[in-house]
Amino acid sequence: MNNNARTRYVVFGLGAAVGSAIGLVLGSLLTYWLGEGTVRMIQRAVRRLAGGDDRPNFEMLLQ
């Protein structure tokens, strides 16, 4: 492996680590500012839109 490839792997690893750390900090601040209930409501809405909600879809039962 030459130096150019090794440098690219190191830069990629550093970028992934920094991105993960920033995401963790921003997520924690967002939860603190909005409140845990609001964040759970947003998560439920996203899951429902994505089709991953555990609740039955009553519109499908009416067919």
C-alpha positions, -999 to 999 in steps of 0.1 A, spaced: 0 0 0 15 33 -10 14 66 10 -14 81 -11 -38 52 -4 -29 52 33 -35 89 35 -69 85 20 -78 58 45 -67 79 74 -86 109 61 -117 88 57 -114 73 92 -109 108 107 -139 121 88 -161 92 100 -150 97 136 -155 134 135 -189 130 118 -201 105 144 -190 128 173 -207 158 158 -239 138 152 -239 125 188 -234 161 201 -261 176 179 -286 148 187 -280 153 224 -285 191 221 -316 186 200 -331 162 226 -322 186 254 -337 217 237 -369 200 223 -375 176 252 -377 139 252 -414 137 245 -411 158 213 -382 138 200 -401 105 206 -431 120 188 -409 129 158 -394 94 158 -428 78 158 -439 100 129 -408 91 109 -413 54 117 -450 56 107 -442 73 74 -415 47 67 -438 18 74 -420 6 105 -446 14 131 -458 -15 153 -494 -3 153 -518 -19 129 -528 1 98 -566 3 102 -570 16 66 -556 -17 54 -580 -36 76 -611 -18 61 -604 -32 26 
